[in-house]
Every structure is written in structure tokens, then in C-alpha cells.
Amino acid sequence: MMDAAMMARLIDCILGVLTAFSLSACTGVPDRSAALTAQGEREIVIMDFARPPALQPLPAGWRHRMFWTRAPMEMSLGSKDGVAAIRLETKASASMLMRTVDIDLQHYPLLAWRWYVERPIEADASELTRDGDDHPARLFIALSTEAGEARNMEIIWGNKVLKAGDTKYLGTFPHYVANGGRANVGRWHAEQVDLLALYRKFWPDAAPARLTDIGLFCDSDETRTSSIAWFADLRMRQRP
């Protein structure tokens, strides 16, 4: 006979599996045939919200990557201070808006974008710890070497401790801080980082790599807080 406690655990397990299956089906496996590729231009437009994609459903090559234990962020298109952008809001939630690409990092080493943090993360937990690992705005960067090894990193907005130019690791996962702090909230910031240089810093073997996915990532799930951020004009560039 199965007692009530064992039955409850079994039900929880089944529900967890069903939820994971459902959300993984919604999120989907990236369709590499729809990857954005270079066509010889000096600048590749990754996300342009002046000519935005439909959000429901997303077009081929785009996906909303969700985590089965977390509610997703809320996405909407609009204008912030005259800039066409996407608005991403979290309420103890987390997810990513992903674009599948296939871009040689050697030929297009520079990543440029604009972001605007409207509501930062307000929490006591340190952003250097897993319990405090929430940021109002992130860029998730997925790379693949010629040998097929996946190498991922994030570019983030620092909360209180982390400042522009800092790096942090959670385990072996690297993060680069491009901006942050209360003083920079409430206005647009145009950024450009040398993604190839960051890659070589985090992986000193510098095995040739391609950019395979890039995502807008916002989360407040660990701290159970909330955030609002806007993104615009995401591009990969050649060197001048």
C-alpha cells in the first residue's frame, strides 16, 4: 500500500515531468535552418524594433526560451523616449527572447546595442551569489567552436556591487558587466563591446568560434522582486 505522503510525492513528480514537457514543447528546439547569416555587409542587424517581429507567434529563427520552474517575463513592443524598442518586465520571473544566428566571430567581433533600465533590481541579496543572481537586463551569448563545443557567456547590467568593466563567475559561467548602478537608471545607453576580446579573455585557448544564438534575458526570480528594461538596435559589426 502507498501512504499519503508517498502518493503526494508521486503526484508532484508526475506534474513536474508534465510541466517540463509542456514548456519544452512551447520553447522548442532552435531551427538552425532559419539562422540569420552574414551577407557581406559591414553590420548585421540582429534585432531592430523599428521593424519588429510579431511576438505571437514569433517568426522562424526566433523563440521565447522559458524555464519550466519559472514564470516568463512579459514582452511588449513600443517606444521609450522616442526610441522604438521592446519592453521586458519581470515579476519574480525569468525568460529569454532568442534569435538564432550563424556569425563568424572573427569577421564580426563587435556587439552593439542600446538599453534602458526603467526599474532596477532592489534586493538585499548579493548579486555575486546564486541567491542574488538577478539582473534587470542581460544579453545571453551562445558560441560554438569548430569542434562543436558550446561556450556561453552573459553581458549584464550590474545592480549595486558590480560596475562597468567588472566580471563575475557563477561556478564556471562568465559574466561581463557593460553598465549598471542606480545613477544610470532611467535613460538610454548606447553600448559596444568587443565580443571576440571577451571570448579570448574567458577562454584563453581562443579556439575559433561562431555566434549561434543571442538572447535578451531579464530575471527577478531568485530575489522575488521585479524589473523593467527596454532594448533596441542589436547589431554585430566588423572592425572599422
C-alpha positions, 0 to 999 in steps of 0.5 A: 500500500502507498501512504499519503505522503508517498502518493503526494510525492508521486503526484508532484513528480508526475506534474513536474515531468508534465510541466517540463514537457509542456514548456519544452514543447512551447520553447522548442528546439532552435531551427538552425535552418532559419539562422540569420547569416552574414551577407557581406555587409559591414553590420548585421542587424540582429534585432531592430524594433523599428521593424519588429517581429510579431511576438505571437507567434514569433517568426522562424529563427526566433523563440521565447526560451522559458524555464519550466520552474519559472514564470516568463517575463512579459514582452511588449513592443513600443517606444521609450523616449522616442526610441522604438524598442521592446519592453521586458518586465519581470515579476519574480520571473525569468525568460529569454527572447532568442534569435538564432544566428550563424556569425563568424566571430572573427569577421564580426567581433563587435556587439552593439546595442542600446538599453534602458533600465526603467526599474532596477533590481532592489534586493538585499541579496548579493548579486555575486551569489546564486541567491542574488543572481538577478539582473534587470537586463542581460544579453545571453551569448551562445558560441560554438567552436569548430569542434562543436563545443558550446561556450556561453557567456552573459553581458549584464547590467550590474545592480549595486556591487558590480560596475562597468568593466567588472566580471563575475563567475557563477561556478564556471559561467562568465559574466561581463558587466557593460553598465549598471548602478542606480545613477544610470537608471532611467535613460538610454545607453548606447553600448559596444563591446568587443565580443571576440576580446571577451571570448579570448579573455574567458577562454584563453585557448581562443579556439575559433568560434561562431555566434549561434544564438543571442538572447535578451534575458531579464530575471527577478526570480531568485530575489522575488522582486521585479524589473523593467528594461527596454532594448533596441538596435542589436547589431554585430559589426566588423572592425572599422 
